[in-house]
Each structure stands twice: as structure tokens, then as C-alpha cells.
């Protein structure tokens, strides 16, 4: 495991040939100064990027029209769909489905037993949501957002699942409760432990042959 940077990632986005992440530069009282960097796995370079480049990667081409509709662009979870639509859910469960030009298709609440999702993702044609406080992963119909399946709960292998990363018919689940990454096969709903760490786990992604994990002490290449 090789450390790429000592920055603690507030948000991490997979790119075709690297990753982009946001991090705290400075914090005083209730004000946080945020910086953004891009790591290229082709060149090995780490570059500063602007907030607009970061939000473009997170929300798509209509990112400017989303700014007035989103409560917190860093903490909300987003999914960029193949048809250009964007699904966004906030920490309080407020959810939006937007067109590629920023028009609102749907808005409402996305909650499970009163709790909002910690992360959302799309794989195998369905929307999946992790509910960290309930140790549950929920599958939704992407067309009408109706709940179709629940996995986990009491005595679950999911232990405070804070992030989901999709890959084909697999969902990689980051458990912050025990610092483990688990694989969920959405074709048969089987689970398998994938990685275990000795410090707080924040996020995981991979780009091509590169696996990247965000831990409390920085971002690492596995």
C-alpha cells in the first residue's frame, strides 16, 4: 500500500485516468477553506484544480444550475446516469433527479426508517443506497425509485456503510464501523470481505488497474 498524499479526502471522484478529490486547507470556527486536486495515473502528477472543475466532474455539464438547488455540494451523494440525468441526495434525505441541462424531473425524500442514505450508486440497472446508521443496503427501481430489496440490518456484515462504489455486477461497500471493504454481488446478493484496514476508512474506488482507498491519514494506492 503506497501513500499518494497525506490529505484527508472530504470527497473523492473517479476519473477515466485518475481521481479528483476535495480536502480541507484550513478551518476556523465554522468556516472551512477547501482545496481540490487531481491525480493523473498516466503522468503521476498531482495538480491543483478549481471548484468549478470539481463540481463539473461530480454533477456533469449543468453543474452551475445545480448550485442554487443543492444544500452542500461536498456532502451530497450523486450518480451520473448514462442518459445524462443526475440523481442527487443530501444528508437529510432530500433527493433530486435532474436532466443534463439542470431541469428538475423529480424531487422528494429518500429515507429508510427515518434515516437518509450515506451513499448512492447505480449498477446493473438499479439504484442502490447505503444507510450507515441502519447497516442496510437498499435496492431501488431506477425509473420510479420504489424500494425493491433490502440487505443487511441487525447482525449484518455491513457495519456503518458510508460509501458504495459500483463495478459491473459488484458493489464495493466501505464499512467505517470496522474499517473493512466488502463486495456485494448484485446478481445473487452474496457478500465477501475484500480488504481490512487498521485505521478509519473513508472511501474506495478503482480506475483501470489502479485501486485507491481514502483513509484518515491520506489517500493510498493499493
Rosetta blueprint (number, residue, H / E / L):
1 X L
2 X E
3 X E
4 X E
5 X E
6 X L
7 X L
8 X L
9 X E
10 X E
11 X E
12 X E
13 X E
14 X E
15 X E
16 X L
17 X L
18 X E
19 X E
20 X E
21 X E
22 X E
23 X E
24 X E
25 X E
26 X E
27 X E
28 X E
29 X L
30 X L
31 X E
32 X E
33 X E
34 X E
35 X E
36 X E
37 X E
38 X E
39 X E
40 X E
41 X L
42 X L
43 X L
44 X L
45 X L
46 X E
47 X E
48 X E
49 X L
50 X L
51 X H
52 X H
53 X H
54 X H
55 X H
56 X H
57 X H
58 X H
59 X H
60 X L
61 X L
62 X L
63 X H
64 X H
65 X H
66 X H
67 X L
68 X L
69 X L
70 X L
71 X L
72 X L
73 X L
74 X L
75 X L
76 X L
77 X E
78 X E
79 X E
80 X E
81 X L
82 X L
83 X L
84 X L
85 X L
86 X E
87 X E
88 X E
89 X E
90 X L
91 X L
92 X L
93 X L
94 X E
95 X E
96 X E
97 X E
98 X E
99 X L
100 X L
101 X L
102 X L
103 X L
104 X E
105 X E
106 X E
107 X E
108 X E
109 X E
110 X L
111 X E
112 X E
113 X L
114 X L
115 X E
116 X E
117 X L
118 X L
119 X E
120 X E
121 X E
122 X E
123 X E
124 X L
125 X L
126 X E
127 X E
128 X E
129 X E
130 X E
131 X E
132 X H
133 X H
134 X H
135 X L
136 X E
137 X E
138 X E
139 X E
140 X E
141 X E
142 X L
143 X L
144 X L
145 X L
146 X L
147 X E
148 X E
149 X E
150 X E
151 X E
152 X E
153 X L
154 X L
155 X L
156 X L
157 X L
158 X L
159 X L
160 X L
161 X E
162 X E
163 X E
164 X E
165 X E
166 X E
167 X E
168 X L
169 X L
170 X E
171 X E
172 X E
173 X E
174 X E
175 X E
176 X L
177 X L
178 X L
179 X L
180 X E
181 X E
182 X E
183 X E
184 X E
185 X E
186 X L
187 X L
188 X L
189 X L
190 X L
191 X E
192 X E
193 X E
194 X E
195 X E
196 X E
197 X L
198 X L
199 X L
200 X L
201 X E
202 X E
203 X E
204 X E
205 X E
206 X E
207 X E
208 X L
209 X L
210 X E
211 X E
212 X E
213 X E
214 X E
215 X E
216 X L
217 X L
218 X E
219 X E
220 X E
221 X E
222 X L
